[in-house]
Amino acid sequence: MLLKIIFDTAAFLAGLEKYFDKVYTVQSVIDEVKDQRSKEIFELSLAAQKIIVLQPSSNSLNEVLSLIKKLSEYTLSKTDIEIVALALDFKRESIVYTDDLSLQNVLKHLGINYESVKLRGKLKVPITQFVYECVNCHTIYFNYVPYCSKCGGRVIKKVFKH
């Protein structure tokens, strides 16, 4: 079973999308991003179909709203509710990246996988992540390129150390 990766705003602001081939989110997450650099990254990722924006079903939205009342999790935003509903649409075959503790609580009650974006101040990334580094100038690339665009040096694959 291949889990669908779902991001809330914090995951995008932390730049975690570069570690995944495809991530899913909702339009309200895109709307929350205000800085120009992040907007440009979104546009490029959307054009490359690396970020998929979906609208959750009304059935899932209603189920989430019902649970929120039972749990008294009234601090969840419209965006948070849509993120949980999207995960429900994937039949719980997803993992949500978020630092929002209320959101994590609702996900836990629904049996939906989640990961914190930050853990003890460090970015949490997939366990075995690779980067590509120029042997001459040590420029780092997150996608494979055979030669460095800065100096023309050979680029090698390395384990990402965080």
C-alpha positions in Angstrom: 0.0 0.0 0.0 1.4 3.3 -1.1 0.4 6.1 1.3 -0.7 9.4 -0.1 1.4 12.3 1.3 -0.8 15.2 2.5 0.7 18.6 3.6 -0.7 21.4 5.7 0.8 24.8 5.4 3.6 24.2 7.9 5.0 21.3 5.8 5.2 23.5 2.7 6.8 26.4 4.6 9.4 24.0 5.9 10.2 23.0 2.3 9.4 19.3 2.7 7.8 19.0 -0.7 11.2 18.5 -2.3 11.6 15.2 -0.5 8.5 13.6 -2.1 7.6 12.8 -5.7 4.0 13.9 -5.2 2.1 15.6 -2.4 -1.6 16.4 -1.9 -3.2 19.4 -0.3 -6.3 21.6 -0.4 -6.7 25.0 -2.0 -7.0 26.8 1.4 -3.4 25.7 2.2 -2.2 27.4 -1.0 -4.2 30.5 -0.1 -2.5 30.7 3.3 1.0 31.0 1.8 1.8 34.7 1.5 5.5 35.1 0.9 6.6 35.5 -2.8 9.3 32.8 -2.7 6.9 30.1 -1.4 4.3 31.2 -4.0 6.8 30.8 -6.8 7.8 27.3 -5.5 4.1 26.4 -5.4 3.6 27.5 -9.0 6.5 25.5 -10.2 5.5 22.4 -8.3 1.9 22.7 -9.5 3.0 23.1 -13.1 5.2 19.9 -12.7 2.2 18.1 -11.1 4.3 17.5 -8.0 1.6 19.2 -5.9 -2.0 18.0 -6.4 -4.7 20.3 -5.1 -8.0 18.5 -4.3 -11.3 19.4 -2.7 -12.5 16.9 0.0 -15.9 15.3 -0.4 -18.9 16.7 1.5 -19.4 13.3 3.2 -15.8 13.5 4.7 -16.3 17.1 5.7 -19.5 16.2 7.6 -17.8 13.3 9.3 -14.9 15.5 10.4 -17.2 18.3 11.7 -19.2 15.7 13.7 -16.0 14.4 15.3 -14.7 17.9 16.1 -17.9 18.5 18.1 -17.5 15.3 20.0 -13.8 16.1 20.8 -14.4 19.8 21.5 -11.6 20.6 19.1 -13.1 24.0 18.1 -9.7 25.6 17.4 -9.4 23.8 14.1 -9.5 26.1 11.1 -11.4 25.6 7.8 -8.0 24.5 6.3 -7.4 22.0 9.1 -10.9 20.5 8.6 -10.3 20.2 4.9 -7.0 18.5 5.4 -8.5 15.8 7.7 -11.4 15.3 5.2 -9.0 14.9 2.3 -7.2 12.1 4.3 -10.6 10.5 4.9 -11.3 10.6 1.2 -8.1 8.5 0.7 -9.7 5.9 2.9 -7.1 6.6 5.6 -4.3 5.4 3.2 -2.4 8.6 3.8 0.0 10.4 6.1 -0.5 14.0 7.0 2.4 16.2 7.7 1.4 18.9 10.3 2.6 20.5 13.5 -0.9 21.4 14.6 -1.6 19.4 17.8 -5.4 19.8 17.6 -5.2 18.5 14.0 -3.0 15.6 15.1 -5.6 14.7 17.8 -8.4 14.5 15.3 -6.3 12.5 12.9 -5.4 10.1 15.8 -9.1 9.6 16.6 -9.8 8.8 13.0 -6.9 6.3 12.7 -5.1 8.5 10.2 -1.3 8.5 10.1 0.5 11.8 10.7 4.0 13.1 11.2 5.3 16.3 12.8 7.0 18.7 10.5 9.5 19.6 13.2 10.7 17.4 16.0 12.8 19.1 18.8 13.6 22.0 16.5 14.9 19.8 13.7 13.1 19.2 10.4 11.8 15.7 10.2 12.5 14.1 6.8 12.2 10.6 5.5 14.7 8.2 7.1 16.9 7.6 4.1 17.0 10.7 2.0 19.6 11.4 -0.6 21.0 14.6 -2.1 23.4 15.3 -4.9 26.5 17.2 -4.3 29.1 18.8 -6.6 32.5 17.3 -5.9 34.2 20.7 -6.7 32.1 23.5 -5.2 29.8 21.4 -2.9 26.6 22.8 -4.3 23.6 20.7 -3.2 20.9 19.5 -5.5 17.8 17.7 -4.4 17.2 16.2 -7.9 19.7 14.4 -10.0 21.9 16.4 -12.4 25.1 14.9 -13.9 27.1 18.2 -13.8 27.0 21.2 -11.6 25.3 24.3 -13.1 27.7 26.6 -11.2 31.1 25.1 -11.9 30.6 22.2 -14.3 31.9 19.7 -11.8 30.7 16.1 -11.4 27.7 15.6 -9.1 27.6 12.6 -6.8 24.8 11.0 -4.7 25.1 11.3 -0.9 23.0 10.5 2.2 21.3 13.6 3.4 22.4 14.5 7.0 20.2 16.7 9.0 
